[in-house]
Amino acid sequence: MAQTRAWQRMLSGRRLDLLDPTPMDVEIEDIAHGLAFVARWNGQTLGDWPYSVAEHSLLVVDILERSGPATPAERLTALLHDAPEYVIGDMISPVKQAVGPGYEALDERLQAAIHLRFGLPAATPQRLKRRIKRADKLSAWLEATQIAGFSKTEADRFFGRPDPALLDGLAVALRPPAEARAAYLARHAALMAEHAP
């Protein structure tokens, strides 16, 4: 019987083992490229471009910064909060729940390798995880109401009613994947420069 392949060849030439990922097989260019081409909301959004996970991640960092002081490492963690999706894709929450704990375990292994690659703790501290989750939900609220067809009442029910001051002036950006990738890489480079010891 043939062995099942459990690795993904990346454009950088790296071969990422999904079941046993190592930091040495993680490259930011692969992450940025993959996330720029992964559509949130299963692609069910308004506009001429899909709303990518790369764009979402940039918005989450912006919201985290508005919510209070955040160190460069905390902002970098927020930028990378959905990074495993560059290889496993984005699934809406109901699908993740249906898949069960296997998806979560895979996501955690990939996240640990990604964090270690960029000098972060393998596991995100709980306090920071909660802050990023709040920013993630606020981002989802904005996305839901601006491009995914949700009413504000419906978005409030699923994602919580946001503080209007926290989101004032923020808008969902829709850009071609190449522009989203470049913006993600630029933010990563800036945060790495600030995070460097």
Backbone hydrogen bonds, N-H to C=O, Kabsch-Sander energy under -0.5 kcal/mol:
donor,donor_aa,acceptor,acceptor_aa,energy
8,Q,16,L,-2.3
10,M,14,R,-3.1
13,G,10,M,-1.9
16,L,8,Q,-2.5
16,L,14,R,-0.6
17,D,15,R,-0.6
18,L,6,A,-2.7
18,L,16,L,-0.7
19,L,6,A,-0.7
25,D,22,T,-1.7
26,V,23,P,-1.7
27,E,25,D,-0.5
31,I,27,E,-1.9
32,A,28,I,-3.1
33,H,29,E,-2.2
34,G,30,D,-2.7
35,L,31,I,-3.0
36,A,32,A,-1.8
37,F,33,H,-0.8
37,F,34,G,-1.1
38,V,34,G,-0.6
38,V,35,L,-0.6
39,A,37,F,-0.6
40,R,51,Y,-3.4
42,N,39,A,-0.6
43,G,40,R,-2.1
44,Q,41,W,-2.5
45,T,43,G,-1.8
46,L,147,I,-2.5
52,S,50,P,-0.8
53,V,35,L,-1.0
53,V,38,V,-2.0
54,A,35,L,-1.5
56,H,52,S,-2.2
57,S,53,V,-2.6
58,L,54,A,-1.9
59,L,55,E,-2.1
60,V,56,H,-2.4
61,V,57,S,-1.8
62,D,58,L,-2.0
63,I,59,L,-2.5
64,L,60,V,-2.6
65,E,61,V,-2.4
66,R,62,D,-1.6
67,S,63,I,-1.5
68,G,65,E,-0.8
75,R,71,T,-2.5
76,L,72,P,-2.6
77,T,73,A,-2.2
78,A,74,E,-2.0
79,L,75,R,-2.4
80,L,76,L,-1.9
81,H,78,A,-1.3
83,A,80,L,-1.8
85,E,82,D,-2.1
86,Y,83,A,-2.4
87,V,84,P,-1.8
88,I,84,P,-1.9
89,G,85,E,-1.5
95,V,92,I,-1.2
96,K,92,I,-1.8
97,Q,93,S,-2.4
98,A,94,P,-1.6
99,V,95,V,-2.4
100,G,96,K,-2.0
103,Y,100,G,-1.0
104,E,100,G,-1.0
105,A,101,P,-2.4
106,L,102,G,-2.0
107,D,103,Y,-2.6
108,E,104,E,-2.5
109,R,105,A,-2.1
110,L,106,L,-2.2
111,Q,107,D,-2.7
112,A,108,E,-2.3
113,A,109,R,-1.8
114,I,110,L,-2.4
115,H,111,Q,-2.9
116,L,112,A,-2.5
117,R,113,A,-1.9
118,F,114,I,-1.2
118,F,115,H,-0.7
119,G,116,L,-1.4
120,L,115,H,-2.8
129,K,125,P,-2.8
130,R,126,Q,-2.4
131,R,127,R,-1.8
132,I,128,L,-2.8
133,K,129,K,-2.3
134,R,130,R,-2.2
135,A,131,R,-2.2
136,D,132,I,-2.7
137,K,133,K,-2.4
138,L,134,R,-2.2
139,S,135,A,-2.3
140,A,136,D,-2.4
141,W,137,K,-2.2
142,L,138,L,-2.3
143,E,139,S,-2.9
144,A,140,A,-3.0
145,T,141,W,-2.3
146,Q,142,L,-2.6
147,I,143,E,-2.6
148,A,143,E,-1.6
150,F,144,A,-2.5
155,A,151,S,-2.6
156,D,152,K,-2.6
157,R,153,T,-1.7
158,F,154,E,-1.8
159,F,155,A,-3.1
160,G,155,A,-0.5
160,G,156,D,-1.6
166,L,163,D,-1.1
167,L,163,D,-1.1
168,D,164,P,-0.9
170,L,167,L,-2.4
175,R,173,A,-0.5
179,E,176,P,-0.9
180,A,176,P,-2.1
181,R,177,P,-2.9
182,A,178,A,-2.0
183,A,179,E,-2.4
184,Y,180,A,-2.3
185,L,181,R,-2.6
186,A,182,A,-2.3
187,R,183,A,-2.3
188,H,184,Y,-2.5
189,A,185,L,-2.6
190,A,186,A,-2.3
191,L,187,R,-2.5
192,M,188,H,-2.7
193,A,189,A,-2.2
194,E,190,A,-1.8
195,H,191,L,-2.5
196,A,192,M,-1.6
